[in-house]
Amino acid sequence: MDPSDLVARYGVWIFFYVNIGLGLALGLLPLSVGFIKKRPKIGAAGLLACVIGGAILGIFLSLPACVYFTWLTVRQPNPAAPIDSAD
């Protein structure tokens, strides 16, 4: 089988998996920032949004999701530390 026939036959799936990998790579940024800023749920949501956005529209949806969730994580204040009362 000729390689051009493989690309013609499986091109959509190759494009799909490459975009999922791209979304995963971009999603690691909000995930890591979320763990650093003690906001792992927002970081995990960012990773999920980037992977799903990458699967749907590639970089056109995963890059804005990466920027948005990273910005959302950075702009929120750190969670308050528990107050120990010395009564």
PDB file as gemmi writes it, atoms N, CA and C in Angstrom:
CRYST1    1.000    1.000    1.000  90.00  90.00  90.00 P 1                      
ATOM      1  N   MET A   1       0.839  -1.173   0.000  1.00  0.00           N  
ATOM      2  CA  MET A   1       0.000   0.000   0.000  1.00  0.00           C  
ATOM      3  C   MET A   1       0.888   1.241   0.000  1.00  0.00           C  
ATOM      4  N   ASP A   2       0.553   2.168  -0.822  1.00  0.00           N  
ATOM      5  CA  ASP A   2       1.303   3.407  -0.977  1.00  0.00           C  
ATOM      6  C   ASP A   2       1.054   4.332   0.230  1.00  0.00           C  
ATOM      7  N   PRO A   3       2.090   5.022   0.721  1.00  0.00           N  
ATOM      8  CA  PRO A   3       1.881   5.921   1.873  1.00  0.00           C  
ATOM      9  C   PRO A   3       0.844   7.014   1.622  1.00  0.00           C  
ATOM     10  N   SER A   4       0.726   7.477   0.390  1.00  0.00           N  
ATOM     11  CA  SER A   4      -0.292   8.501   0.110  1.00  0.00           C  
ATOM     12  C   SER A   4      -1.699   7.930   0.249  1.00  0.00           C  
ATOM     13  N   ASP A   5      -1.870   6.633  -0.032  1.00  0.00           N  
ATOM     14  CA  ASP A   5      -3.165   5.995   0.172  1.00  0.00           C  
ATOM     15  C   ASP A   5      -3.500   5.902   1.658  1.00  0.00           C  
ATOM     16  N   LEU A   6      -2.472   5.655   2.480  1.00  0.00           N  
ATOM     17  CA  LEU A   6      -2.701   5.596   3.924  1.00  0.00           C  
ATOM     18  C   LEU A   6      -3.139   6.948   4.470  1.00  0.00           C  
ATOM     19  N   VAL A   7      -2.492   8.004   4.003  1.00  0.00           N  
ATOM     20  CA  VAL A   7      -2.863   9.340   4.462  1.00  0.00           C  
ATOM     21  C   VAL A   7      -4.271   9.679   3.987  1.00  0.00           C  
ATOM     22  N   ALA A   8      -4.602   9.325   2.772  1.00  0.00           N  
ATOM     23  CA  ALA A   8      -5.940   9.592   2.260  1.00  0.00           C  
ATOM     24  C   ALA A   8      -6.988   8.804   3.037  1.00  0.00           C  
ATOM     25  N   ARG A   9      -6.660   7.597   3.426  1.00  0.00           N  
ATOM     26  CA  ARG A   9      -7.623   6.761   4.134  1.00  0.00           C  
ATOM     27  C   ARG A   9      -7.726   7.123   5.599  1.00  0.00           C  
ATOM     28  N   TYR A  10      -6.600   7.373   6.241  1.00  0.00           N  
ATOM     29  CA  TYR A  10      -6.582   7.609   7.682  1.00  0.00           C  
ATOM     30  C   TYR A  10      -6.244   9.047   8.055  1.00  0.00           C  
ATOM     31  N   GLY A  11      -6.311   9.963   7.114  1.00  0.00           N  
ATOM     32  CA  GLY A  11      -5.921  11.341   7.352  1.00  0.00           C  
ATOM     33  C   GLY A  11      -6.728  12.028   8.437  1.00  0.00           C  
ATOM     34  N   VAL A  12      -8.019  11.771   8.470  1.00  0.00           N  
ATOM     35  CA  VAL A  12      -8.869  12.386   9.485  1.00  0.00           C  
ATOM     36  C   VAL A  12      -8.471  11.901  10.867  1.00  0.00           C  
ATOM     37  N   TRP A  13      -8.192  10.632  10.989  1.00  0.00           N  
ATOM     38  CA  TRP A  13      -7.815  10.086  12.304  1.00  0.00           C  
ATOM     39  C   TRP A  13      -6.435  10.566  12.726  1.00  0.00           C  
ATOM     40  N   ILE A  14      -5.522  10.694  11.783  1.00  0.00           N  
ATOM     41  CA  ILE A  14      -4.197  11.230  12.099  1.00  0.00           C  
ATOM     42  C   ILE A  14      -4.327  12.666  12.584  1.00  0.00           C  
ATOM     43  N   PHE A  15      -5.121  13.474  11.886  1.00  0.00           N  
ATOM     44  CA  PHE A  15      -5.378  14.854  12.278  1.00  0.00           C  
ATOM     45  C   PHE A  15      -6.008  14.925  13.665  1.00  0.00           C  
ATOM     46  N   PHE A  16      -6.962  14.037  13.940  1.00  0.00           N  
ATOM     47  CA  PHE A  16      -7.651  13.975  15.230  1.00  0.00           C  
ATOM     48  C   PHE A  16      -6.674  13.679  16.366  1.00  0.00           C  
ATOM     49  N   TYR A  17      -5.835  12.680  16.198  1.00  0.00           N  
ATOM     50  CA  TYR A  17      -4.901  12.290  17.262  1.00  0.00           C  
ATOM     51  C   TYR A  17      -3.783  13.319  17.452  1.00  0.00           C  
ATOM     52  N   VAL A  18      -3.341  13.936  16.391  1.00  0.00           N  
ATOM     53  CA  VAL A  18      -2.332  14.989  16.513  1.00  0.00           C  
ATOM     54  C   VAL A  18      -2.908  16.171  17.286  1.00  0.00           C  
ATOM     55  N   ASN A  19      -4.152  16.526  16.996  1.00  0.00           N  
ATOM     56  CA  ASN A  19      -4.782  17.634  17.713  1.00  0.00           C  
ATOM     57  C   ASN A  19      -5.060  17.290  19.174  1.00  0.00           C  
ATOM     58  N   ILE A  20      -5.373  16.055  19.481  1.00  0.00           N  
ATOM     59  CA  ILE A  20      -5.530  15.649  20.882  1.00  0.00           C  
ATOM     60  C   ILE A  20      -4.184  15.764  21.598  1.00  0.00           C  
ATOM     61  N   GLY A  21      -3.112  15.352  20.955  1.00  0.00           N  
ATOM     62  CA  GLY A  21      -1.784  15.495  21.546  1.00  0.00           C  
ATOM     63  C   GLY A  21      -1.407  16.950  21.756  1.00  0.00           C  
ATOM     64  N   LEU A  22      -1.763  17.797  20.812  1.00  0.00           N  
ATOM     65  CA  LEU A  22      -1.514  19.223  20.949  1.00  0.00           C  
ATOM     66  C   LEU A  22      -2.318  19.803  22.112  1.00  0.00           C  
ATOM     67  N   GLY A  23      -3.574  19.409  22.235  1.00  0.00           N  
ATOM     68  CA  GLY A  23      -4.399  19.864  23.351  1.00  0.00           C  
ATOM     69  C   GLY A  23      -3.867  19.368  24.685  1.00  0.00           C  
ATOM     70  N   LEU A  24      -3.351  18.150  24.708  1.00  0.00           N  
ATOM     71  CA  LEU A  24      -2.756  17.619  25.934  1.00  0.00           C  
ATOM     72  C   LEU A  24      -1.507  18.399  26.315  1.00  0.00           C  
ATOM     73  N   ALA A  25      -0.676  18.710  25.334  1.00  0.00           N  
ATOM     74  CA  ALA A  25       0.534  19.472  25.610  1.00  0.00           C  
ATOM     75  C   ALA A  25       0.195  20.880  26.108  1.00  0.00           C  
ATOM     76  N   LEU A  26      -0.784  21.525  25.498  1.00  0.00           N  
ATOM     77  CA  LEU A  26      -1.186  22.856  25.950  1.00  0.00           C  
ATOM     78  C   LEU A  26      -1.893  22.792  27.300  1.00  0.00           C  
ATOM     79  N   GLY A  27      -2.613  21.724  27.568  1.00  0.00           N  
ATOM     80  CA  GLY A  27      -3.337  21.585  28.827  1.00  0.00           C  
ATOM     81  C   GLY A  27      -2.440  21.357  30.025  1.00  0.00           C  
ATOM     82  N   LEU A  28      -1.209  20.971  29.785  1.00  0.00           N  
ATOM     83  CA  LEU A  28      -0.291  20.789  30.916  1.00  0.00           C  
ATOM     84  C   LEU A  28       0.076  22.112  31.571  1.00  0.00           C  
ATOM     85  N   LEU A  29      -0.021  23.222  30.837  1.00  0.00           N  
ATOM     86  CA  LEU A  29       0.276  24.534  31.421  1.00  0.00           C  
ATOM     87  C   LEU A  29      -0.743  24.920  32.493  1.00  0.00           C  
ATOM     88  N   PRO A  30      -2.066  24.928  32.217  1.00  0.00           N  
ATOM     89  CA  PRO A  30      -2.988  25.261  33.294  1.00  0.00           C  
ATOM     90  C   PRO A  30      -2.992  24.236  34.421  1.00  0.00           C  
ATOM     91  N   LEU A  31      -2.710  22.982  34.098  1.00  0.00           N  
ATOM     92  CA  LEU A  31      -2.655  21.963  35.147  1.00  0.00           C  
ATOM     93  C   LEU A  31      -1.494  22.225  36.095  1.00  0.00           C  
ATOM     94  N   SER A  32      -0.332  22.525  35.551  1.00  0.00           N  
ATOM     95  CA  SER A  32       0.823  22.775  36.410  1.00  0.00           C  
ATOM     96  C   SER A  32       0.666  24.072  37.197  1.00  0.00           C  
ATOM     97  N   VAL A  33       0.119  25.111  36.563  1.00  0.00           N  
ATOM     98  CA  VAL A  33      -0.120  26.363  37.290  1.00  0.00           C  
ATOM     99  C   VAL A  33      -1.167  26.145  38.369  1.00  0.00           C  
ATOM    100  N   GLY A  34      -2.155  25.326  38.098  1.00  0.00           N  
ATOM    101  CA  GLY A  34      -3.171  25.016  39.103  1.00  0.00           C  
ATOM    102  C   GLY A  34      -2.594  24.304  40.309  1.00  0.00           C  
ATOM    103  N   PHE A  35      -1.669  23.390  40.091  1.00  0.00           N  
ATOM    104  CA  PHE A  35      -1.039  22.707  41.221  1.00  0.00           C  
ATOM    105  C   PHE A  35      -0.105  23.645  41.983  1.00  0.00           C  
ATOM    106  N   ILE A  36       0.580  24.526  41.282  1.00  0.00           N  
ATOM    107  CA  ILE A  36       1.477  25.469  41.949  1.00  0.00           C  
ATOM    108  C   ILE A  36       0.682  26.452  42.806  1.00  0.00           C  
ATOM    109  N   LYS A  37      -0.443  26.932  42.280  1.00  0.00           N  
ATOM    110  CA  LYS A  37      -1.259  27.922  42.986  1.00  0.00           C  
ATOM    111  C   LYS A  37      -2.278  27.281  43.929  1.00  0.00           C  
ATOM    112  N   LYS A  38      -2.206  25.976  44.133  1.00  0.00           N  
ATOM    113  CA  LYS A  38      -3.102  25.238  45.014  1.00  0.00           C  
ATOM    114  C   LYS A  38      -4.558  25.287  44.527  1.00  0.00           C  
ATOM    115  N   ARG A  39      -4.731  25.226  43.224  1.00  0.00           N  
ATOM    116  CA  ARG A  39      -6.046  25.178  42.588  1.00  0.00           C  
ATOM    117  C   ARG A  39      -6.079  24.015  41.585  1.00  0.00           C  
ATOM    118  N   PRO A  40      -5.980  22.772  42.080  1.00  0.00           N  
ATOM    119  CA  PRO A  40      -5.891  21.647  41.133  1.00  0.00           C  
ATOM    120  C   PRO A  40      -7.179  21.388  40.354  1.00  0.00           C  
ATOM    121  N   LYS A  41      -8.340  21.750  40.897  1.00  0.00           N  
ATOM    122  CA  LYS A  41      -9.587  21.510  40.162  1.00  0.00           C  
ATOM    123  C   LYS A  41      -9.680  22.399  38.926  1.00  0.00           C  
ATOM    124  N   ILE A  42      -9.274  23.650  39.051  1.00  0.00           N  
ATOM    125  CA  ILE A  42      -9.293  24.550  37.900  1.00  0.00           C  
ATOM    126  C   ILE A  42      -8.248  24.096  36.875  1.00  0.00           C  
ATOM    127  N   GLY A  43      -7.103  23.643  37.348  1.00  0.00           N  
ATOM    128  CA  GLY A  43      -6.079  23.145  36.442  1.00  0.00           C  
ATOM    129  C   GLY A  43      -6.519  21.901  35.696  1.00  0.00           C  
ATOM    130  N   ALA A  44      -7.195  20.997  36.402  1.00  0.00           N  
ATOM    131  CA  ALA A  44      -7.699  19.783  35.750  1.00  0.00           C  
ATOM    132  C   ALA A  44      -8.802  20.120  34.749  1.00  0.00           C  
ATOM    133  N   ALA A  45      -9.640  21.094  35.086  1.00  0.00           N  
ATOM    134  CA  ALA A  45     -10.671  21.530  34.140  1.00  0.00           C  
ATOM    135  C   ALA A  45     -10.030  22.147  32.902  1.00  0.00           C  
ATOM    136  N   GLY A  46      -8.942  22.877  33.101  1.00  0.00           N  
ATOM    137  CA  GLY A  46      -8.223  23.453  31.965  1.00  0.00           C  
ATOM    138  C   GLY A  46      -7.619  22.382  31.075  1.00  0.00           C  
ATOM    139  N   LEU A  47      -7.052  21.353  31.690  1.00  0.00           N  
ATOM    140  CA  LEU A  47      -6.497  20.246  30.909  1.00  0.00           C  
ATOM    141  C   LEU A  47      -7.589  19.567  30.098  1.00  0.00           C  
ATOM    142  N   LEU A  48      -8.717  19.301  30.729  1.00  0.00           N  
ATOM    143  CA  LEU A  48      -9.828  18.654  30.037  1.00  0.00           C  
ATOM    144  C   LEU A  48     -10.356  19.528  28.902  1.00  0.00           C  
ATOM    145  N   ALA A  49     -10.495  20.818  29.152  1.00  0.00           N  
ATOM    146  CA  ALA A  49     -10.974  21.734  28.109  1.00  0.00           C  
ATOM    147  C   ALA A  49     -10.005  21.801  26.941  1.00  0.00           C  
ATOM    148  N   CYS A  50      -8.717  21.789  27.232  1.00  0.00           N  
ATOM    149  CA  CYS A  50      -7.726  21.835  26.155  1.00  0.00           C  
ATOM    150  C   CYS A  50      -7.732  20.567  25.316  1.00  0.00           C  
ATOM    151  N   VAL A  51      -7.869  19.425  25.951  1.00  0.00           N  
ATOM    152  CA  VAL A  51      -7.885  18.158  25.204  1.00  0.00           C  
ATOM    153  C   VAL A  51      -9.145  18.055  24.349  1.00  0.00           C  
ATOM    154  N   ILE A  52     -10.299  18.387  24.934  1.00  0.00           N  
ATOM    155  CA  ILE A  52     -11.549  18.315  24.165  1.00  0.00           C  
ATOM    156  C   ILE A  52     -11.548  19.372  23.056  1.00  0.00           C  
ATOM    157  N   GLY A  53     -11.087  20.572  23.376  1.00  0.00           N  
ATOM    158  CA  GLY A  53     -10.996  21.618  22.353  1.00  0.00           C  
ATOM    159  C   GLY A  53     -10.032  21.251  21.247  1.00  0.00           C  
ATOM    160  N   GLY A  54      -8.931  20.589  21.609  1.00  0.00           N  
ATOM    161  CA  GLY A  54      -7.992  20.135  20.596  1.00  0.00           C  
ATOM    162  C   GLY A  54      -8.586  19.069  19.696  1.00  0.00           C  
ATOM    163  N   ALA A  55      -9.406  18.195  20.267  1.00  0.00           N  
ATOM    164  CA  ALA A  55     -10.037  17.148  19.466  1.00  0.00           C  
ATOM    165  C   ALA A  55     -11.066  17.734  18.511  1.00  0.00           C  
ATOM    166  N   ILE A  56     -11.724  18.817  18.925  1.00  0.00           N  
ATOM    167  CA  ILE A  56     -12.786  19.385  18.094  1.00  0.00           C  
ATOM    168  C   ILE A  56     -12.229  20.325  17.019  1.00  0.00           C  
ATOM    169  N   LEU A  57     -11.488  21.348  17.448  1.00  0.00           N  
ATOM    170  CA  LEU A  57     -11.021  22.365  16.498  1.00  0.00           C  
ATOM    171  C   LEU A  57      -9.518  22.578  16.503  1.00  0.00           C  
ATOM    172  N   GLY A  58      -8.790  21.733  17.168  1.00  0.00           N  
ATOM    173  CA  GLY A  58      -7.342  21.860  17.171  1.00  0.00           C  
ATOM    174  C   GLY A  58      -6.875  23.053  17.976  1.00  0.00           C  
ATOM    175  N   ILE A  59      -5.865  23.735  17.461  1.00  0.00           N  
ATOM    176  CA  ILE A  59      -5.255  24.847  18.180  1.00  0.00           C  
ATOM    177  C   ILE A  59      -6.205  26.040  18.288  1.00  0.00           C  
ATOM    178  N   PHE A  60      -7.196  26.117  17.421  1.00  0.00           N  
ATOM    179  CA  PHE A  60      -8.131  27.243  17.446  1.00  0.00           C  
ATOM    180  C   PHE A  60      -9.018  27.242  18.683  1.00  0.00           C  
ATOM    181  N   LEU A  61      -9.176  26.123  19.338  1.00  0.00           N  
ATOM    182  CA  LEU A  61      -9.970  26.058  20.558  1.00  0.00           C  
ATOM    183  C   LEU A  61      -9.128  25.712  21.776  1.00  0.00           C  
ATOM    184  N   SER A  62      -8.078  24.938  21.602  1.00  0.00           N  
ATOM    185  CA  SER A  62      -7.279  24.541  22.756  1.00  0.00           C  
ATOM    186  C   SER A  62      -6.369  25.669  23.252  1.00  0.00           C  
ATOM    187  N   LEU A  63      -5.853  26.498  22.375  1.00  0.00           N  
ATOM    188  CA  LEU A  63      -5.006  27.611  22.808  1.00  0.00           C  
ATOM    189  C   LEU A  63      -5.791  28.653  23.609  1.00  0.00           C  
ATOM    190  N   PRO A  64      -6.978  29.100  23.162  1.00  0.00           N  
ATOM    191  CA  PRO A  64      -7.744  30.018  24.009  1.00  0.00           C  
ATOM    192  C   PRO A  64      -8.160  29.391  25.346  1.00  0.00           C  
ATOM    193  N   ALA A  65      -8.459  28.097  25.356  1.00  0.00           N  
ATOM    194  CA  ALA A  65      -8.806  27.440  26.613  1.00  0.00           C  
ATOM    195  C   ALA A  65      -7.598  27.413  27.550  1.00  0.00           C  
ATOM    196  N   CYS A  66      -6.428  27.180  27.007  1.00  0.00           N  
ATOM    197  CA  CYS A  66      -5.200  27.188  27.804  1.00  0.00           C  
ATOM    198  C   CYS A  66      -4.963  28.561  28.412  1.00  0.00           C  
ATOM    199  N   VAL A  67      -5.092  29.597  27.612  1.00  0.00           N  
ATOM    200  CA  VAL A  67      -4.878  30.964  28.092  1.00  0.00           C  
ATOM    201  C   VAL A  67      -5.930  31.323  29.138  1.00  0.00           C  
ATOM    202  N   TYR A  68      -7.189  30.989  28.894  1.00  0.00           N  
ATOM    203  CA  TYR A  68      -8.267  31.340  29.816  1.00  0.00           C  
ATOM    204  C   TYR A  68      -8.097  30.658  31.171  1.00  0.00           C  
ATOM    205  N   PHE A  69      -7.848  29.362  31.175  1.00  0.00           N  
ATOM    206  CA  PHE A  69      -7.737  28.655  32.449  1.00  0.00           C  
ATOM    207  C   PHE A  69      -6.459  29.014  33.197  1.00  0.00           C  
ATOM    208  N   THR A  70      -5.400  29.324  32.473  1.00  0.00           N  
ATOM    209  CA  THR A  70      -4.187  29.795  33.144  1.00  0.00           C  
ATOM    210  C   THR A  70      -4.442  31.152  33.778  1.00  0.00           C  
ATOM    211  N   TRP A  71      -5.102  32.049  33.059  1.00  0.00           N  
ATOM    212  CA  TRP A  71      -5.443  33.361  33.593  1.00  0.00           C  
ATOM    213  C   TRP A  71      -6.390  33.233  34.780  1.00  0.00           C  
ATOM    214  N   LEU A  72      -7.369  32.346  34.676  1.00  0.00           N  
ATOM    215  CA  LEU A  72      -8.320  32.134  35.763  1.00  0.00           C  
ATOM    216  C   LEU A  72      -7.624  31.638  37.021  1.00  0.00           C  
ATOM    217  N   THR A  73      -6.661  30.775  36.873  1.00  0.00           N  
ATOM    218  CA  THR A  73      -5.927  30.243  38.015  1.00  0.00           C  
ATOM    219  C   THR A  73      -5.026  31.298  38.639  1.00  0.00           C  
ATOM    220  N   VAL A  74      -4.368  32.089  37.818  1.00  0.00           N  
ATOM    221  CA  VAL A  74      -3.426  33.081  38.328  1.00  0.00           C  
ATOM    222  C   VAL A  74      -4.151  34.241  39.009  1.00  0.00           C  
ATOM    223  N   ARG A  75      -5.285  34.665  38.498  1.00  0.00           N  
ATOM    224  CA  ARG A  75      -5.942  35.850  39.040  1.00  0.00           C  
ATOM    225  C   ARG A  75      -6.668  35.593  40.348  1.00  0.00           C  
ATOM    226  N   GLN A  76      -6.999  34.362  40.665  1.00  0.00           N  
ATOM    227  CA  GLN A  76      -7.693  34.076  41.916  1.00  0.00           C  
ATOM    228  C   GLN A  76      -6.709  34.091  43.071  1.00  0.00           C  
ATOM    229  N   PRO A  77      -7.142  34.616  44.214  1.00  0.00           N  
ATOM    230  CA  PRO A  77      -6.242  34.621  45.368  1.00  0.00           C  
ATOM    231  C   PRO A  77      -6.026  33.197  45.885  1.00  0.00           C  
ATOM    232  N   ASN A  78      -4.894  33.010  46.555  1.00  0.00           N  
ATOM    233  CA  ASN A  78      -4.614  31.697  47.131  1.00  0.00           C  
ATOM    234  C   ASN A  78      -5.639  31.387  48.206  1.00  0.00           C  
ATOM    235  N   PRO A  79      -5.961  30.110  48.383  1.00  0.00           N  
ATOM    236  CA  PRO A  79      -6.915  29.757  49.430  1.00  0.00           C  
ATOM    237  C   PRO A  79      -6.359  30.151  50.809  1.00  0.00           C  
ATOM    238  N   ALA A  80      -7.254  30.592  51.656  1.00  0.00           N  
ATOM    239  CA  ALA A  80      -6.843  31.037  52.984  1.00  0.00           C  
ATOM    240  C   ALA A  80      -6.365  29.860  53.804  1.00  0.00           C  
ATOM    241  N   ALA A  81      -5.306  30.101  54.552  1.00  0.00           N  
ATOM    242  CA  ALA A  81      -4.779  29.074  55.438  1.00  0.00           C  
ATOM    243  C   ALA A  81      -5.689  28.942  56.646  1.00  0.00           C  
ATOM    244  N   PRO A  82      -5.827  27.758  57.193  1.00  0.00           N  
ATOM    245  CA  PRO A  82      -6.685  27.621  58.379  1.00  0.00           C  
ATOM    246  C   PRO A  82      -6.135  28.445  59.552  1.00  0.00           C  
ATOM    247  N   ILE A  83      -7.040  29.082  60.252  1.00  0.00           N  
ATOM    248  CA  ILE A  83      -6.653  29.938  61.366  1.00  0.00           C  
ATOM    249  C   ILE A  83      -6.579  29.090  62.625  1.00  0.00           C  
ATOM    250  N   ASP A  84      -5.388  29.097  63.217  1.00  0.00           N  
ATOM    251  CA  ASP A  84      -5.210  28.378  64.471  1.00  0.00           C  
ATOM    252  C   ASP A  84      -5.408  29.352  65.621  1.00  0.00           C  
ATOM    253  N   SER A  85      -6.405  29.075  66.421  1.00  0.00           N  
ATOM    254  CA  SER A  85      -6.631  29.960  67.556  1.00  0.00           C  
ATOM    255  C   SER A  85      -5.806  29.487  68.749  1.00  0.00           C  
ATOM    256  N   ALA A  86      -5.172  30.426  69.379  1.00  0.00           N  
ATOM    257  CA  ALA A  86      -4.316  30.104  70.533  1.00  0.00           C  
ATOM    258  C   ALA A  86      -5.057  30.477  71.821  1.00  0.00           C  
ATOM    259  N   ASP A  87      -6.281  30.017  71.957  1.00  0.00           N  
ATOM    260  CA  ASP A  87      -7.061  30.347  73.164  1.00  0.00           C  
ATOM    261  C   ASP A  87      -6.583  29.567  74.346  1.00  0.00           C  
TER     262      ASP A  87                                                      
END                                                                             
